[in-house]
Amino acid sequence: MPTEKMPIAVLLVGGLGTRLRSVISERPKALAPIGDTPFLKLVLLELKSQGIQRVVLCTGHFAEQIEEEFGNGSQLGIEIEYSRELQPLGTGGAVKLAEKYLANCSEFIVLNGDSFLELEFKAFVRVHRENRATATVALRRVSNAARYGTVEVDKDGKVRSFREKLGVKEPGIINGGVYIFEREVLGEMPEGVLSLEKDVLPKLIVQNVRGFQTNGLFIDIGTPEDYAKAQLLLKRNSDVQNANVD
């Protein structure tokens, strides 16, 4: 049985940020400022606060800026390593490229770098381990799932299907962009361009993929509209936390 030590986290921050160019044309999407703080810094500090000590940043577009901003992570008190893709490989391809950094772990967390899901990571990891899952996906119910693929989960928490975006404005349970994978999954992934959402996860359903539903804050900064909302939501959340501390 694995120990309670938190897994390494792999953050996918190599996206081109095409839809955000009108807002942040000269920097990577992961460094988009939320107030005065880069979005990725907020994510890294959140991971650190929940006991995650080591991360791999999968970079690509504007990789040098990200590496210059965070270095080895010592200023944040977290160990950072980098896996740089020379051409876009997709979410799955980026994870596969980072395989050498995951050699000594039995499982690892993956997070999309352009979204934030408020999550209790220790509970997330516990559910994965207790169910001996091949993969576990963080899920979030939203009032409008039109922009997202939805996920069907049975009463026992096992994922039954991943559905493509329907474009219909209706409530649904969506993939929150945070995963735990057993390391053995890497051996089933070919090198090259690959999507976690379309190529990897659907094939793992025949094994044991679990869902972990949370009602925490969910922010996607992938478009100018959502980026503007993120500014307000994160400020509001910070104000609430500060009020609770006071």
C-alpha positions as CSV (number, residue, x, y, z in Angstrom):
1,M,0.0,0.0,0.0
2,P,1.5,3.4,-1.0
3,T,2.4,5.8,1.8
4,E,0.5,9.0,2.5
5,K,3.2,11.1,0.8
6,M,1.6,13.3,-1.8
7,P,2.4,12.4,-5.5
8,I,4.5,14.6,-7.8
9,A,2.3,17.0,-9.9
10,V,2.7,17.5,-13.6
11,L,1.3,20.9,-14.9
12,L,0.5,21.3,-18.6
13,V,1.6,24.9,-19.3
14,G,2.8,24.7,-22.9
15,G,-0.4,25.9,-24.6
16,L,-0.2,28.6,-27.3
17,G,-3.0,30.7,-25.7
18,T,-4.3,31.7,-29.1
19,R,-7.7,32.9,-27.8
20,L,-6.0,35.1,-25.2
21,R,-3.6,36.9,-27.5
22,S,-5.7,40.0,-27.5
23,V,-5.2,40.3,-23.7
24,I,-1.7,38.8,-23.1
25,S,0.1,38.8,-26.5
26,E,3.7,38.7,-25.3
27,R,3.6,36.1,-22.5
28,P,2.5,32.5,-22.0
29,K,-1.1,31.9,-20.9
30,A,0.2,30.4,-17.6
31,L,1.8,33.8,-16.7
32,A,-1.4,35.8,-17.3
33,P,-1.7,38.2,-14.4
34,I,-4.5,37.8,-11.9
35,G,-4.3,41.1,-10.1
36,D,-0.5,41.4,-9.6
37,T,0.2,37.7,-9.5
38,P,0.9,35.3,-12.4
39,F,-1.9,32.7,-12.6
40,L,0.6,29.8,-12.5
41,K,2.1,31.2,-9.3
42,L,-1.3,31.0,-7.6
43,V,-1.6,27.4,-8.7
44,L,1.8,26.5,-7.4
45,L,1.2,28.1,-4.1
46,E,-2.0,26.2,-3.7
47,L,-0.3,22.9,-4.5
48,K,2.4,23.7,-1.9
49,S,-0.2,24.5,0.7
50,Q,-1.7,21.1,0.2
51,G,1.5,19.2,0.7
52,I,2.7,18.7,-2.8
53,Q,6.5,19.2,-2.8
54,R,7.6,18.5,-6.3
55,V,6.2,19.6,-9.7
56,V,7.1,19.2,-13.4
57,L,6.1,22.1,-15.6
58,C,5.5,20.8,-19.2
59,T,6.4,23.9,-21.2
60,G,6.4,24.8,-24.8
61,H,5.3,28.3,-26.0
62,F,7.3,31.0,-24.3
63,A,9.1,28.3,-22.2
64,E,12.0,30.6,-21.3
65,Q,9.7,33.1,-19.6
66,I,8.2,30.4,-17.4
67,E,11.6,29.0,-16.5
68,E,12.9,32.5,-15.8
69,E,9.9,33.3,-13.6
70,F,10.1,30.3,-11.3
71,G,13.6,28.8,-11.7
72,N,14.0,25.7,-9.5
73,G,11.1,26.8,-7.3
74,S,13.2,27.6,-4.2
75,Q,11.7,31.0,-3.8
76,L,8.3,29.3,-3.5
77,G,9.5,26.5,-1.4
78,I,8.6,23.8,-3.9
79,E,10.9,21.8,-6.2
80,I,10.3,22.6,-9.9
81,E,11.7,20.7,-12.9
82,Y,10.9,21.4,-16.6
83,S,10.0,19.2,-19.6
84,R,10.0,21.3,-22.7
85,E,8.3,20.3,-25.9
86,L,9.7,21.6,-29.2
87,Q,6.4,21.2,-31.0
88,P,2.9,21.0,-29.7
89,L,2.2,17.4,-28.5
90,G,-1.2,17.7,-26.9
91,T,-2.0,17.0,-23.3
92,G,-1.2,13.4,-23.5
93,G,2.0,13.9,-25.5
94,A,3.3,16.4,-23.0
95,V,2.8,14.0,-20.2
96,K,4.5,11.2,-22.1
97,L,7.4,13.5,-22.8
98,A,7.8,14.1,-19.1
99,E,8.0,10.3,-18.3
100,K,11.7,10.4,-17.3
101,Y,10.8,12.7,-14.4
102,L,8.3,10.2,-13.1
103,A,10.6,7.1,-13.0
104,N,10.5,6.7,-9.2
105,C,6.8,7.3,-8.5
106,S,3.9,4.9,-8.4
107,E,1.3,7.5,-9.3
108,F,1.3,11.2,-10.4
109,I,-1.1,14.1,-10.6
110,V,-1.8,16.0,-13.8
111,L,-3.3,19.5,-14.0
112,N,-4.3,21.6,-16.9
113,G,-2.4,24.9,-16.7
114,D,-5.1,27.2,-17.9
115,S,-7.8,26.3,-15.3
116,F,-8.0,26.2,-11.5
117,L,-10.2,23.8,-9.6
118,E,-10.5,24.2,-5.8
119,L,-9.8,20.7,-4.6
120,E,-8.9,18.9,-1.4
121,F,-5.9,17.0,-2.8
122,K,-5.4,14.6,0.1
123,A,-9.0,13.4,-0.2
124,F,-8.6,13.2,-4.0
125,V,-5.5,11.0,-3.6
126,R,-7.1,8.9,-0.9
127,V,-10.1,8.1,-3.1
128,H,-7.7,7.0,-5.9
129,R,-5.7,4.8,-3.6
130,E,-8.6,3.2,-1.7
131,N,-10.3,2.3,-5.0
132,R,-7.0,1.0,-6.5
133,A,-7.9,3.1,-9.6
134,T,-5.9,3.2,-12.8
135,A,-6.9,6.9,-13.1
136,T,-9.1,9.3,-11.1
137,V,-10.6,12.4,-12.6
138,A,-11.7,15.5,-10.6
139,L,-15.3,16.4,-11.6
140,R,-17.3,19.6,-11.2
141,R,-21.0,20.2,-11.8
142,V,-21.6,23.4,-13.7
143,S,-24.8,25.2,-14.7
144,N,-23.7,25.5,-18.3
145,A,-21.7,22.7,-19.7
146,A,-21.9,23.8,-23.4
147,R,-18.2,24.5,-23.7
148,Y,-17.0,21.3,-22.0
149,G,-17.1,17.6,-22.5
150,T,-19.2,15.9,-19.8
151,V,-18.6,12.8,-17.8
152,E,-21.0,10.0,-16.9
153,V,-20.4,8.4,-13.5
154,D,-22.3,5.5,-11.9
155,K,-23.6,5.4,-8.3
156,D,-20.3,3.9,-7.1
157,G,-18.2,6.7,-8.6
158,K,-16.9,4.7,-11.5
159,V,-16.6,6.7,-14.8
160,R,-18.7,5.1,-17.5
161,S,-18.2,7.5,-20.4
162,F,-16.6,10.8,-21.6
163,R,-18.9,12.7,-23.9
164,E,-17.8,15.3,-26.4
165,K,-18.9,18.9,-26.2
166,L,-22.6,19.2,-27.1
167,G,-22.8,22.9,-27.4
168,V,-26.1,22.9,-25.6
169,K,-26.6,25.3,-22.7
170,E,-27.6,22.9,-19.9
171,P,-26.2,21.7,-16.5
172,G,-23.7,18.8,-16.5
173,I,-20.8,17.2,-14.7
174,I,-17.6,18.2,-16.4
175,N,-13.9,17.1,-16.4
176,G,-12.2,19.5,-14.0
177,G,-8.8,19.1,-15.7
178,V,-7.1,17.5,-12.7
179,Y,-6.2,13.8,-12.7
180,I,-4.3,11.1,-10.9
181,F,-2.7,8.3,-13.0
182,E,-0.9,5.2,-12.0
183,R,2.6,5.3,-13.5
184,E,1.9,2.1,-15.5
185,V,-0.4,4.2,-17.8
186,L,2.6,5.8,-19.3
187,G,3.7,2.5,-20.8
188,E,0.4,2.3,-22.7
189,M,0.8,5.8,-24.2
190,P,2.6,6.2,-27.5
191,E,5.1,9.0,-28.1
192,G,4.0,11.9,-30.3
193,V,0.8,14.0,-30.4
194,L,-1.8,12.6,-28.0
195,S,-4.8,13.9,-26.1
196,L,-5.5,12.8,-22.5
197,E,-9.2,13.6,-22.9
198,K,-9.8,11.9,-26.3
199,D,-7.1,9.2,-26.6
200,V,-6.0,8.1,-23.2
201,L,-8.9,8.4,-20.7
202,P,-11.6,6.8,-22.9
203,K,-9.4,3.7,-23.4
204,L,-8.8,3.4,-19.6
205,I,-12.5,3.1,-18.8
206,V,-12.3,-0.7,-19.3
207,Q,-9.9,-0.8,-16.4
208,N,-10.8,1.3,-13.4
209,V,-11.3,5.1,-13.8
210,R,-12.9,6.9,-10.9
211,G,-14.6,10.2,-10.5
212,F,-14.0,12.6,-7.6
213,Q,-16.7,15.3,-7.5
214,T,-16.0,18.7,-5.9
215,N,-18.1,21.8,-5.6
216,G,-15.0,24.0,-5.2
217,L,-14.2,27.2,-7.2
218,F,-13.6,26.4,-10.9
219,I,-11.9,28.9,-13.2
220,D,-11.0,28.6,-16.8
221,I,-8.8,31.4,-18.2
222,G,-8.8,30.1,-21.8
223,T,-10.8,33.0,-23.3
224,P,-10.7,36.8,-22.7
225,E,-14.2,36.6,-21.3
226,D,-13.4,33.9,-18.7
227,Y,-10.1,35.5,-18.0
228,A,-11.9,38.7,-17.0
229,K,-14.3,36.6,-14.8
230,A,-11.2,34.9,-13.2
231,Q,-10.0,38.3,-12.0
232,L,-13.2,38.9,-10.1
233,L,-13.7,35.3,-8.8
234,L,-10.2,34.9,-7.4
235,K,-10.4,38.4,-5.8
236,R,-13.7,37.5,-4.2
237,N,-12.4,34.2,-3.0
238,S,-9.3,35.8,-1.6
239,D,-11.5,38.5,0.2
240,V,-13.6,35.7,1.7
241,Q,-10.6,33.8,3.0
242,N,-9.0,37.0,4.4
243,A,-12.3,37.8,6.2
244,N,-12.4,34.3,7.7
245,V,-8.8,34.7,8.9
246,D,-9.6,38.1,10.5
